[in-house]
C-alpha cells in the first residue's frame, strides 16, 4: 500500500462544510485484506441540526502502472447512507502529499482530494460537470486523534 494511503490510518476529527452547510466530521481509517486495502468510515452531522447525519464507507486500493516512472493508480468504492443507488466505483492517483479519486455519477463526477500535512488532513470534494467546470461540494479539515477504544476491546 502506498505511503499516502498508509498515512491516513487512524482516527480523525474536525469540521467542514457540505454545500455551504457547517458540519462536524469524524473519520476512522484502517488497513484490511492483509494491508492491501484501506477502509475509511466517515460520519458527519450538521452543526445547526444534529439530527441531520450522514455516513460513508470507502474502500481504497492502489496498484502500480508499471514502467520506470511508475505511478500508483488508485481504485475505490464509495457507499453511503443514501443507499445502494448512490454507490460508485472510483479511479484516481496517489500523490506525494495525498491522493485524488473521482467517482462518476450521472449529474457530475465528484473529485475527492485528500491532502495530509503532519497531523492534519484536508478532504475536499468538488463536483466536476461534463464541460470540466468544478464547483465546491464539501471541504473538511480534520486532525489526528487517538482512536476511541471499542467495546469489544475490553
Buried (B, 14 or more C-beta within 10 A) or exposed (E): BBEBBEBBBBBBBBBBBBEEBEBBBBBBBBBEEEEEBBBBBBBBBBBEEEEEEBBBBBBBBBEEEEEEEEBBBBBBBBBBEEEEEEEBEBEBBBBEEBBBBBBBEEEBBBBBBBBBEEEEBBBBBBBBEEEEEEEEBBBBBBEBBEBEEEEEEE
